[in-house]
Amino acid sequence: MYVAAAPLVYTLLFLIWLQRKGYFGGLHARWWQGAFILHVLAGIGNLAVWVFAVGHGDSINYIHDGHMIWETLRSHPSHFLELTFGWGADNVYPEHLLYISEPLKYSWNNIEYTMVRIHAILFVFTFGNAWGNIVLLNIAYFAGARFLYFRLWQRHPERKTGLFGLVLLIPSVVIWSAGTLKEGPALMLMMFISGLLLDMEKQFRWRSLFWLFVCMAVMLLIREYYVIFLVPLLFLWWMGQKISRSGWLFFGAALAGMVVVLVADRTSDDYSVAEIICEAQQFYIPIGTDPEYDYHIYSGIDDREPLTELPGVLNNIFFRPNVIHSSSLVRRYFALELMLCWIVLLMLMIQSASRRYHISPTTWLLTWLSVAVLLLYGYVVTDADTMSRYRSIPVFLLLVAWVLPGERKLEG
């Protein structure tokens, strides 16, 4: 009985906590309670679709592996600890763990195994109830959402309703981040990172820097390429604090980086962009190419492929899925929402330029981070549904980045 009650109990406890907090960021607790219920229902619906309709996928695999590990806690606590916090070579386990390691979907050196570890830990508090895990993941997600919202609200208190909708009510973000997939924890970390950068723009504190590094360390275990892109961008962000037009610094660094990559690709026998893209794409090819779209499969042999296929890459980023070539209602909705997001983003950028708003280094960091991630996805992802899921985070970050300008105008 207590197992079945876990999701409801945690939901009610968090709703009560929100009620006791009262107004936050200029909004009554009912706003936050309503959004939380929406996220929980979306998360439950998300997992239900994977379990009862799709029948396979990362959501099911994370739950499967995490539950198997949790079940060892009562009989072999040391095995639970070893499987949850241990690490080793690919599919190589001590003999005493072979009885459980063989049925696992992921090896403990795989980055996907991070979500298995998270679910194994959460099962301790939900008594093995996967729906309860969704509630706890959404509570953690709301911590990041409230952290970022409050800092956006401090800059633009007159936009509180719009900012609330941006942070918590974009449908595609809710759908993909509210369930058991990596999008929820990854976006939560990016919201904390964005908020901490805004804090340090206002006033540098060592505590903020410490938590920034903690968030990046955890992100390294979930979506490592975000951290790979973040490291040089943070250096530019630090330099950008000292100049008024930091955008040129980021643009110049991006241009210089592309030149370095191009020169290295042309002159080095050990470095090939085409081979790197081909290798990265192997993760997605087993999913299958999308029958509704003609995605290019890279050979890794032709060094010109990354440039000759760039128009297709941009098409993948901006227009897939699209209404014309989509047969399902879900894809058509995602296509319409995507177009709306691009339109809103363009309007925000035009407004910032026409009104000569000061554009902070944080805006440029989030912009170039999103551009880098979107280019990566445009090259390697081979189906439109995965593209919709992965793209939800960088598009969200772009919208956050260009909501920021407006605090003060440039002089001269």
C-alpha positions in Angstrom: 0.0 0.0 0.0 2.8 2.4 0.9 4.5 1.7 -2.4 1.4 2.8 -4.4 1.0 5.8 -2.2 4.5 7.2 -2.7 3.7 9.4 -5.8 0.7 10.9 -4.2 2.4 11.5 -0.8 5.4 13.2 -2.4 3.2 15.3 -4.7 1.0 16.5 -1.7 4.0 17.3 0.4 5.6 19.4 -2.3 2.2 21.2 -3.0 1.9 22.0 0.7 5.5 23.3 0.7 4.7 25.6 -2.2 1.6 26.8 -0.4 3.6 27.6 2.8 6.1 29.5 0.7 3.3 31.7 -0.6 4.2 34.3 -3.2 7.4 33.8 -5.1 8.7 36.0 -7.8 5.6 38.1 -7.8 3.3 35.1 -8.4 0.9 33.3 -6.0 1.7 29.7 -4.9 -1.3 28.5 -7.1 0.7 29.3 -10.2 3.6 27.1 -9.0 1.3 24.4 -7.8 -0.6 24.3 -11.1 2.6 24.1 -13.1 3.9 21.3 -10.8 0.8 19.2 -11.3 1.0 19.7 -15.0 4.7 18.5 -15.0 3.9 15.5 -12.9 0.9 14.5 -15.2 3.1 15.1 -18.3 5.8 12.9 -16.8 3.4 10.1 -15.9 1.9 10.3 -19.4 5.4 10.3 -21.0 6.4 7.1 -19.2 3.0 5.5 -19.9 3.4 6.1 -23.6 6.8 4.5 -23.6 5.6 1.5 -21.5 2.2 0.8 -23.0 2.5 2.1 -26.5 6.1 2.2 -27.7 7.4 -0.8 -25.6 11.1 0.1 -25.8 13.4 3.1 -25.3 15.6 4.8 -22.8 12.8 5.6 -20.4 12.0 1.9 -20.0 15.7 0.8 -19.9 16.6 3.4 -17.1 13.7 2.1 -15.0 14.4 -1.5 -15.7 18.1 -1.3 -14.7 17.5 1.0 -11.8 14.8 -1.3 -10.4 17.0 -4.4 -10.7 19.8 -2.7 -8.8 17.4 -1.4 -6.1 16.1 -4.9 -5.5 19.6 -6.0 -4.4 19.5 -3.5 -1.5 17.6 -5.8 0.9 19.5 -9.0 0.2 22.9 -7.6 -0.7 23.4 -4.0 0.4 27.0 -4.0 -0.7 26.0 -5.0 -4.2 23.6 -2.1 -4.3 26.3 0.3 -3.3 28.8 -1.2 -5.8 26.4 -1.1 -8.7 25.1 2.4 -7.9 28.3 4.1 -7.2 30.9 1.8 -8.7 32.6 2.0 -12.1 34.6 -0.3 -14.3 35.5 -1.4 -17.8 32.8 -1.9 -20.5 30.6 -4.9 -19.4 33.3 -6.1 -17.0 32.0 -6.8 -13.5 33.4 -8.7 -10.5 32.2 -12.3 -10.4 29.8 -11.7 -7.5 27.9 -9.1 -9.6 27.5 -11.2 -12.7 24.1 -12.5 -11.6 22.6 -9.1 -12.0 24.9 -7.3 -14.4 24.2 -9.6 -17.4 20.5 -8.6 -17.7 21.3 -4.9 -17.4 20.7 -2.8 -20.6 23.7 -0.5 -19.9 27.2 -1.1 -18.8 28.4 0.8 -15.8 31.0 2.8 -17.8 28.3 4.1 -20.2 27.1 7.7 -19.8 23.5 6.4 -20.0 24.2 4.5 -16.8 24.1 7.8 -14.9 20.3 7.8 -15.2 20.3 4.2 -14.0 22.2 5.3 -10.9 19.8 8.2 -10.3 16.7 5.9 -10.5 18.3 3.3 -8.3 18.8 5.9 -5.6 15.3 7.3 -6.1 13.8 3.9 -5.7 15.1 3.8 -2.2 12.7 6.7 -1.4 9.8 5.5 -3.5 10.0 1.8 -2.5 10.5 0.8 -6.1 7.7 2.9 -7.6 8.7 4.3 -10.9 5.8 6.9 -10.9 7.2 8.1 -7.6 10.5 8.6 -9.2 8.9 10.9 -11.7 7.5 13.1 -8.9 10.9 13.3 -7.2 12.6 14.2 -10.5 10.1 17.0 -11.0 10.7 18.3 -7.6 14.4 18.6 -8.4 13.5 20.1 -11.8 11.4 22.8 -10.0 14.3 23.7 -7.8 16.2 24.7 -11.0 13.2 26.3 -12.6 12.5 28.5 -9.5 16.2 29.4 -9.3 16.4 30.6 -12.9 12.9 32.3 -12.9 13.7 34.4 -9.8 16.8 35.8 -11.4 15.0 36.5 -14.7 12.2 38.2 -12.7 14.7 40.3 -10.8 15.8 41.8 -14.2 12.3 42.1 -15.7 9.6 42.1 -12.9 7.1 43.5 -15.4 7.3 40.3 -17.5 6.6 37.9 -14.7 3.8 36.1 -16.5 5.8 35.6 -19.7 8.9 34.5 -17.8 6.9 32.0 -15.9 5.5 30.6 -19.1 9.0 30.5 -20.7 10.5 28.6 -17.8 7.7 26.2 -17.0 5.1 26.0 -19.7 6.6 25.5 -23.1 4.8 22.2 -24.1 7.7 20.4 -25.8 10.0 21.2 -22.9 7.4 20.0 -20.4 6.8 16.8 -22.4 10.5 15.8 -22.7 11.8 17.0 -19.4 9.0 15.9 -17.0 9.5 12.1 -17.4 12.4 9.7 -16.7 14.6 10.8 -19.6 17.9 12.8 -19.3 16.3 16.0 -20.5 14.9 16.8 -17.0 18.2 16.5 -15.1 20.2 18.1 -17.9 17.8 21.1 -18.2 17.7 21.5 -14.4 21.5 21.7 -14.3 21.5 24.2 -17.2 19.0 26.4 -15.4 21.2 26.4 -12.3 24.2 27.2 -14.4 22.4 30.0 -16.2 21.2 31.5 -12.9 24.6 31.2 -11.3 26.2 33.1 -14.3 23.6 35.8 -13.8 24.4 36.0 -10.1 28.1 36.3 -10.9 27.5 39.0 -13.5 25.9 41.0 -10.8 28.3 40.2 -8.0 31.1 37.7 -8.0 31.0 35.2 -5.1 33.2 32.2 -4.6 30.2 30.2 -3.5 28.5 30.8 -6.8 31.6 29.7 -8.6 31.8 26.5 -6.5 28.2 25.6 -7.3 28.8 26.3 -11.0 31.7 23.8 -11.0 29.5 21.3 -9.1 26.7 21.6 -11.7 29.2 21.2 -14.5 30.7 18.1 -12.9 27.3 16.5 -12.7 26.5 17.5 -16.2 29.6 15.8 -17.4 28.0 12.5 -16.3 24.7 13.3 -18.2 25.5 15.3 -21.3 29.2 15.6 -21.5 29.4 17.7 -24.7 27.6 20.6 -22.9 30.6 20.8 -20.6 33.1 20.5 -23.4 31.5 23.5 -25.1 31.0 25.4 -21.8 34.7 25.4 -20.7 36.0 27.7 -23.5 32.8 29.7 -23.4 33.2 30.4 -19.7 36.7 31.8 -20.3 35.2 34.1 -22.9 32.4 35.0 -20.5 35.0 36.0 -17.9 36.9 38.1 -20.4 33.6 39.6 -21.6 32.9 41.1 -18.1 35.7 43.6 -18.8 34.5 45.0 -22.2 31.2 46.7 -23.2 30.6 44.8 -26.5 31.4 41.2 -25.5 29.5 39.9 -28.6 32.5 40.6 -30.8 34.7 38.6 -28.5 32.5 35.6 -28.8 32.1 36.0 -32.5 35.8 36.4 -33.0 36.6 33.3 -30.9 34.0 31.3 -32.8 35.5 32.3 -36.1 39.0 31.6 -34.9 37.9 28.2 -33.6 36.4 27.3 -37.0 39.6 28.3 -38.8 41.7 26.1 -36.4 39.4 23.1 -36.9 39.5 23.6 -40.7 43.3 23.9 -40.8 43.7 20.9 -38.5 41.3 18.9 -40.7 43.2 19.7 -43.8 46.8 19.3 -42.5 46.6 16.4 -39.9 46.4 12.8 -40.7 45.2 12.0 -37.2 42.3 14.4 -37.1 39.3 14.3 -39.4 36.0 16.1 -38.8 34.2 13.8 -41.2 35.4 10.7 -39.2 34.4 12.3 -35.9 30.9 13.0 -37.2 30.7 9.5 -38.7 31.7 7.9 -35.4 29.2 10.1 -33.4 26.4 9.2 -35.7 26.9 5.5 -35.1 25.0 5.9 -31.8 21.9 7.0 -33.7 21.9 4.8 -36.8 20.7 1.7 -34.9 17.5 3.7 -34.1 16.9 3.7 -37.9 16.8 6.6 -40.4 13.5 8.4 -40.5 11.2 7.3 -43.3 9.7 10.7 -43.6 13.0 12.5 -44.0 16.1 11.9 -46.0 18.9 12.1 -43.4 22.5 11.9 -44.7 24.6 9.0 -43.3 28.2 10.1 -43.2 30.9 7.8 -44.6 33.8 9.4 -42.7 35.9 9.1 -45.9 35.1 12.2 -47.8 36.6 15.2 -45.9 34.3 17.6 -47.8 31.1 16.0 -46.3 30.8 18.4 -43.3 30.7 21.4 -45.7 28.7 19.9 -48.6 26.1 18.6 -46.2 25.8 21.9 -44.3 22.5 22.9 -46.0 21.0 19.6 -44.9 22.3 20.1 -41.4 20.7 23.6 -41.2 17.4 22.1 -42.5 17.6 19.5 -39.8 18.0 22.1 -37.1 15.4 24.6 -38.3 12.7 22.6 -40.1 12.6 19.0 -38.9 10.0 17.9 -38.2 7.9 20.2 -40.5 4.1 20.2 -41.1 4.3 19.3 -44.8 6.4 16.1 -44.4 4.9 14.9 -41.1 2.2 12.2 -41.0 1.4 12.2 -37.2 -0.4 14.9 -35.3 2.4 14.9 -32.6 5.0 15.7 -35.2 2.8 18.4 -36.7 2.4 20.0 -33.3 6.2 19.9 -32.7 6.7 21.4 -36.1 4.3 24.3 -35.4 5.8 25.0 -32.0 9.3 25.0 -33.4 8.3 27.6 -36.0 6.7 29.7 -33.2 9.9 29.5 -31.1 12.0 30.6 -34.0 9.7 33.6 -34.7 9.7 34.6 -31.0 13.5 34.3 -30.9 13.9 36.4 -34.0 11.5 39.1 -32.6 13.5 39.2 -29.3 16.8 39.6 -31.2 15.4 42.3 -33.4 14.0 44.1 -30.4 17.4 44.0 -28.7 19.1 45.4 -31.8 16.6 48.1 -32.6 16.4 49.4 -29.0 20.2 49.1 -28.6 19.9 47.1 -25.4 23.0 46.1 -23.5 23.6 42.4 -24.3 25.4 40.7 -21.4 28.1 38.0 -21.7 25.6 35.5 -20.3 23.4 36.0 -23.3 26.3 35.4 -25.7 27.5 32.4 -23.8 24.0 30.7 -23.9 23.7 31.7 -27.5 26.9 30.2 -28.7 26.5 27.1 -26.5 23.1 26.5 -28.1 24.5 27.1 -31.6 27.3 24.5 -31.0 24.9 21.9 -29.6 22.4 22.4 -32.4 25.1 22.0 -35.0 26.2 18.8 -33.3 22.6 17.5 -33.4 22.1 18.6 -37.0 25.0 16.5 -38.1 24.5 13.3 -36.2 20.8 12.8 -35.3 19.0 10.6 -37.8 15.3 10.9 -36.9 12.9 13.8 -36.3 11.5 12.6 -33.0 14.9 12.4 -31.4 15.7 15.7 -32.9 12.6 17.3 -31.3 13.6 15.8 -28.0 17.3 16.9 -28.0 16.6 20.3 -29.5 14.2 21.3 -26.7 17.1 22.3 -24.4 19.2 24.5 -26.7 16.0 26.2 -28.0 14.9 26.9 -24.5 18.4 28.3 -23.7 18.2 30.6 -26.7 14.9 32.0 -25.6 16.2 32.5 -22.1 19.3 34.2 -23.5 17.4 36.8 -25.5 14.8 37.5 -22.9 17.7 38.9 -20.7 18.6 42.1 -22.7 16.8 45.2 -21.7 18.4 46.2 -18.4 20.2 49.2 -19.9 21.0 50.6 -23.3 24.3 51.0 -24.9 25.8 54.4 -24.9 26.8 56.3 -28.0 
